[in-house]
Structures are given as C-alpha cells and as structure tokens.
Amino acid sequence: MITPVLSKWQDIKQFLEFNYSYLGTIVSAIELDGKMSNLFKVTFKKGDIKTAYCFKISSLAEDKICYFTLPFNSRLHYQAELISFCNKKGLKIPNLIKTNDKTYFKSTKSDIMMLYEFADGPLVGNAIINEYLSPNTVQLIGHWLGQFHACSQGLTMHPTPNRLTPFIFHKKVEALENTAFQKQVHHLKSQIQTHLNSCLEAKELKEWVIGPIHGDFHAGNLLLGNTLSVIDWELCGLGPRLLDIGTIIRSLKLSLDSIWLIAKSYSEGYTSDKKLRNCIREQVIKHARTFAEVRHIWFFAMHYDHQKELSWKYPFW
C-alpha cells in the first residue's frame, strides 16, 4: 500500500509510474527524516527484488547562488555529467536514474523532478545538533571533498572562462544598498578576487583554484553510513574550490584548530604531491573563512525580509 506523503502524492505516484515504469511498481514511499517535504524514499518492486530510490522535487523559482552564466536546464545536465564523470573515475556518488525516454529530469510549470540512487546513513547535520561530531569525521569529510575536487578535474562539459561569473550573490543581497551589510559584501568580493588572482598567477595552484564544485556542501547533505555519501547536487557548477570548503566550515561551525584539520585532510585527499599539498593547505587556512562568510551572507539573504529587522552579526562565529 502506498503511504501518502503529500496532498498531491497521487500525482507524484502517477508521474513516477509513468516515467520510470521499467523499474517496476511502487510498493512504498516515505518522506525522508530530517529533510524538507521535497525528498522521499521510494521503493520499486520488480519481480521479487525491491530497490529503494531517492525522489526529489526542486522548484524552478528557487533563487540560487550562481557561479557561471548557464541557464537552469543546462545546470541540471551539468549535474548529471559531473556525477557520471566522477563515478567513472571511482568516486561513488548516488547516480541520477534515467526516465523511460533516457532523460535525467522531468519538469512541470513550477518544478523539476528527478530520481537518484538511494544513499543510506544518518545525516552529519544531526551529529552537529547532538554535539558528537568527532575529529575523525571532520577528517573524513575534508578528505572526501579533496578527492572529489581532484577526480572532477578534467570534466570538459563546463563554461569557458570568459563566461564565468563566480560571485553573483543572492539577488536580495545585491538589492541592499548603503548598509554595513552591503559594505561587507563588497569587502568580501575584494578578498575573494585577491585570492583568485594570487592562485591563478601561481603555476602550482592554477589548475586547482577554479573547477567543478558541489555548491551546497553542508552537513545536511552528507550521510555517514559505511562510507560518506553526498547528496543534493543541484547547485553544482564551475566555481572557486574554496566555496565548498567555506560552506562546510560554516555548517560544522569549526574552530580554528578544526579548520587546520580540514585543510590538512582536504589537501591529502586532493593530491599526493607534497609541495602542492602545502600550497593548498596554506590557501585553505588563509582564505576559507572568507568563503564561509560568503555562504553566511547567501543564507542570511535567503531569509531577509526588508519589512523586518534582522540582526547581522559579523563574523558569524
């Protein structure tokens, strides 16, 4: 029996059975714990075999942080190519499941719908809430992110450099004028550009500084089972690597000691070259907090209401 999870669940069920009929029939569907009501565990049965998948609904109207000038649909195809590229190189990421007509996504007037391989395990975000995040977990996260940035290097399906617009903040941020908040945005942009310029001028860092990124690498998108699984890739794109690192630093609320631990494990995951590891580690320690502030500003702006007073704390830790 199907468990109703939304008032429109029958529409969703019909959509899944029509577009993924080759997977079998749906035998159960539950809203995933700890996530919003746009993410579900859906189990199909084909013959005697039951297989679980993750079904996600994303709004086309969401105002996302941008890294490059590609339209929304192109970003979705970028996501599929990036996940496939990394899996072929040995880094396990839950794959997108193709529909009957071999596409990765289906859309309505307001939503994009997609199906992923199911990843099991408790959310790292729950560990933060319960205050039991261990140094070993911090190292594991840093090492995995370094591996992802390394193995995604070479993906050819990305914009050319002259199409890059890495620092378009949330449009609500750009609309704020003559405030201390906006002054901080301009200050951060200046710091970021300094970091990029110094790395692009350094031969050993030129290939590292900008490349494929997850774009939303926070604790709520990390599942820690037998291995670390990373979900929610809709914000992936081409951008500054430190944005992923800054995002997880903000999410984990890391101390300076733990930032050093992330820097060390990340650089070791990225390369075995000792000189390059040292250079990357220095950049992370020096600039990661700036990118953590970028994430903080974006998150703040998502909840900004010009009709209400919202306190702006800087820095956020």
KEDO-100454 format. One line per 10 residues: their letters; for each residue x, y, z of C-alpha. Coordinates in steps of 0.2 Angstrom, whole numbers, always signed. Last residue first. Example, Ala and Ser with C-alpha at 12.3 -4.5 7.8 and 13.67 -1.06 7.14 Angstrom:
2
SA = +68/-5/+36 ~ +62/-22/+39
***
This chain:
317
WFPYKWSLEK = +156/+163/+74 ~ +146/+174/+61 ~ +159/+187/+59 ~ +149/+198/+58 ~ +132/+198/+65 ~ +118/+205/+55 ~ +102/+206/+66 ~ +86/+206/+55 ~ +73/+219/+57 ~ +58/+216/+47
QHDYHMAFFW = +50/+224/+31 ~ +65/+221/+21 ~ +64/+202/+24 ~ +80/+193/+23 ~ +79/+174/+24 ~ +88/+170/+8 ~ +99/+184/+12 ~ +106/+177/+28 ~ +110/+161/+19 ~ +119/+170/+5
IHRVEAFTRA = +128/+180/+18 ~ +134/+165/+28 ~ +140/+156/+12 ~ +151/+171/+8 ~ +156/+172/+26 ~ +162/+154/+24 ~ +172/+159/+9 ~ +181/+172/+19 ~ +184/+159/+32 ~ +192/+148/+19
HKIVQERICN = +205/+161/+14 ~ +221/+159/+25 ~ +219/+141/+31 ~ +213/+135/+14 ~ +227/+144/+4 ~ +240/+137/+16 ~ +234/+119/+14 ~ +233/+121/-5 ~ +252/+126/-5 ~ +257/+113/+7
RLKKDSTYGE = +248/+99/-3 ~ +256/+106/-19 ~ +273/+104/-12 ~ +269/+86/-5 ~ +262/+79/-21 ~ +250/+66/-16 ~ +235/+76/-21 ~ +217/+81/-17 ~ +213/+69/-2 ~ +229/+75/+6
SYSKAILWIS = +225/+93/+3 ~ +207/+90/+11 ~ +214/+81/+26 ~ +226/+95/+30 ~ +214/+110/+27 ~ +200/+101/+36 ~ +212/+98/+51 ~ +218/+116/+51 ~ +199/+122/+50 ~ +197/+111/+66
DLSLKLSRII = +210/+120/+75 ~ +202/+137/+70 ~ +186/+131/+77 ~ +173/+123/+65 ~ +154/+128/+65 ~ +151/+112/+55 ~ +140/+122/+43 ~ +151/+137/+41 ~ +166/+126/+39 ~ +157/+115/+26
TGIDLLRPGL = +152/+130/+16 ~ +170/+138/+16 ~ +177/+122/+10 ~ +164/+121/-5 ~ +167/+139/-8 ~ +186/+136/-8 ~ +185/+127/-24 ~ +181/+143/-33 ~ +167/+139/-47 ~ +161/+128/-60
GCLEWDIVSL = +144/+120/-56 ~ +135/+111/-43 ~ +120/+119/-36 ~ +108/+104/-40 ~ +119/+91/-32 ~ +109/+86/-17 ~ +118/+71/-10 ~ +135/+66/-3 ~ +138/+49/+4 ~ +152/+46/+16
TNGLLLNGAH = +155/+27/+19 ~ +148/+13/+30 ~ +135/+26/+34 ~ +138/+45/+36 ~ +126/+55/+25 ~ +131/+72/+20 ~ +119/+85/+13 ~ +113/+92/+29 ~ +131/+95/+34 ~ +134/+107/+20
FDGHIPGIVW = +142/+106/+3 ~ +130/+116/-7 ~ +140/+121/-22 ~ +146/+104/-26 ~ +161/+111/-36 ~ +169/+109/-53 ~ +185/+119/-55 ~ +193/+135/-50 ~ +208/+136/-38 ~ +216/+119/-43
EKLEKAELCS = +223/+121/-60 ~ +232/+137/-57 ~ +238/+132/-40 ~ +256/+126/-45 ~ +259/+139/-58 ~ +254/+153/-46 ~ +246/+168/-55 ~ +229/+160/-55 ~ +231/+157/-36 ~ +236/+175/-32
NLHTQIQSKL = +222/+182/-44 ~ +209/+170/-36 ~ +213/+175/-18 ~ +213/+194/-22 ~ +197/+192/-30 ~ +190/+184/-15 ~ +196/+197/-4 ~ +188/+211/-15 ~ +172/+202/-15 ~ +172/+200/+4
HHVQKQFATN = +174/+219/+6 ~ +160/+222/-6 ~ +148/+211/+4 ~ +154/+219/+20 ~ +149/+236/+13 ~ +132/+228/+9 ~ +129/+223/+27 ~ +135/+240/+34 ~ +121/+247/+23 ~ +120/+259/+9
ELAEVKKHFI = +112/+247/-3 ~ +103/+230/-2 ~ +97/+224/-19 ~ +113/+214/-22 ~ +110/+204/-7 ~ +92/+200/-12 ~ +98/+194/-28 ~ +108/+181/-20 ~ +127/+184/-23 ~ +134/+184/-41
FPTLRNPTPH = +152/+180/-37 ~ +158/+167/-49 ~ +153/+175/-66 ~ +162/+164/-78 ~ +158/+165/-97 ~ +175/+171/-101 ~ +182/+156/-93 ~ +173/+144/-105 ~ +158/+135/-97 ~ +159/+117/-92
MTLGQSCAHF = +157/+100/-101 ~ +176/+96/-101 ~ +177/+87/-85 ~ +196/+87/-82 ~ +197/+89/-64 ~ +182/+80/-56 ~ +194/+67/-48 ~ +204/+80/-39 ~ +189/+91/-32 ~ +180/+75/-27
QGLWHGILQV = +196/+68/-18 ~ +198/+84/-9 ~ +180/+84/-3 ~ +182/+66/+3 ~ +197/+70/+13 ~ +189/+85/+21 ~ +174/+75/+26 ~ +184/+60/+33 ~ +195/+72/+43 ~ +180/+80/+51
TNPSLYENII = +173/+63/+54 ~ +189/+58/+63 ~ +189/+74/+73 ~ +172/+68/+80 ~ +155/+76/+78 ~ +145/+72/+94 ~ +136/+88/+98 ~ +118/+82/+96 ~ +114/+96/+83 ~ +131/+93/+75
ANGVLPGDAF = +128/+74/+74 ~ +111/+78/+66 ~ +120/+88/+52 ~ +130/+73/+48 ~ +114/+65/+42 ~ +112/+46/+47 ~ +115/+33/+34 ~ +108/+27/+17 ~ +110/+33/+0 ~ +96/+29/-13
EYLMMIDSKT = +101/+30/-31 ~ +93/+46/-38 ~ +76/+51/-46 ~ +72/+68/-53 ~ +58/+81/-53 ~ +59/+99/-58 ~ +45/+110/-53 ~ +35/+126/-57 ~ +27/+123/-74 ~ +31/+104/-74
SKFYTKDNTK = +48/+97/-77 ~ +56/+80/-80 ~ +74/+76/-77 ~ +88/+63/-81 ~ +82/+59/-99 ~ +83/+41/-107 ~ +64/+41/-113 ~ +59/+29/-99 ~ +67/+40/-86 ~ +86/+39/-81
ILNPIKLGKK = +91/+37/-64 ~ +103/+50/-57 ~ +118/+42/-48 ~ +122/+42/-30 ~ +141/+47/-29 ~ +155/+34/-28 ~ +172/+41/-33 ~ +180/+28/-45 ~ +184/+38/-60 ~ +168/+33/-69
NCFSILEAQY = +158/+38/-54 ~ +166/+56/-55 ~ +161/+58/-73 ~ +143/+52/-70 ~ +141/+64/-56 ~ +148/+78/-66 ~ +138/+74/-82 ~ +121/+73/-72 ~ +125/+89/-63 ~ +130/+98/-79
HLRSNFPLTF = +113/+92/-87 ~ +104/+101/-72 ~ +115/+117/-75 ~ +110/+117/-93 ~ +92/+117/-88 ~ +94/+132/-76 ~ +103/+143/-89 ~ +122/+144/-88 ~ +131/+160/-83 ~ +143/+154/-70
YCIKDEALSS = +144/+153/-52 ~ +127/+157/-46 ~ +119/+156/-29 ~ +101/+150/-31 ~ +84/+159/-32 ~ +72/+145/-32 ~ +58/+148/-44 ~ +61/+131/-54 ~ +57/+122/-38 ~ +65/+106/-34
IKFCYATKID = +56/+89/-31 ~ +67/+74/-26 ~ +64/+55/-27 ~ +78/+45/-18 ~ +77/+27/-24 ~ +75/+10/-15 ~ +75/-7/-24 ~ +64/-22/-21 ~ +68/-38/-30 ~ +55/-52/-31
GKKFTVKFLN = +49/-47/-49 ~ +52/-29/-50 ~ +47/-19/-34 ~ +50/+0/-33 ~ +54/+8/-16 ~ +53/+27/-15 ~ +62/+37/-1 ~ +56/+55/-2 ~ +63/+72/-3 ~ +53/+88/-6
SMKGDLEIAS = +45/+88/+11 ~ +60/+96/+19 ~ +74/+84/+26 ~ +77/+77/+43 ~ +69/+61/+40 ~ +65/+57/+22 ~ +47/+57/+17 ~ +41/+39/+14 ~ +35/+29/-1 ~ +31/+11/-3
VITGLYSYNF = +27/-3/-15 ~ +30/+7/-32 ~ +29/-5/-47 ~ +44/-10/-58 ~ +59/+0/-63 ~ +55/+0/-81 ~ +39/+10/-77 ~ +50/+25/-73 ~ +41/+39/-82 ~ +23/+33/-80
ELFQKIDQWK = +25/+25/-63 ~ +34/+40/-56 ~ +22/+53/-63 ~ +7/+43/-57 ~ +15/+42/-39 ~ +18/+61/-39 ~ +0/+65/-44 ~ -6/+53/-31 ~ +5/+61/-18 ~ -3/+78/-21
SLVPTIM = -9/+80/-3 ~ +8/+74/+1 ~ +16/+59/+10 ~ +3/+46/+6 ~ +9/+29/+10 ~ +6/+17/-4 ~ +0/+0/+0
***
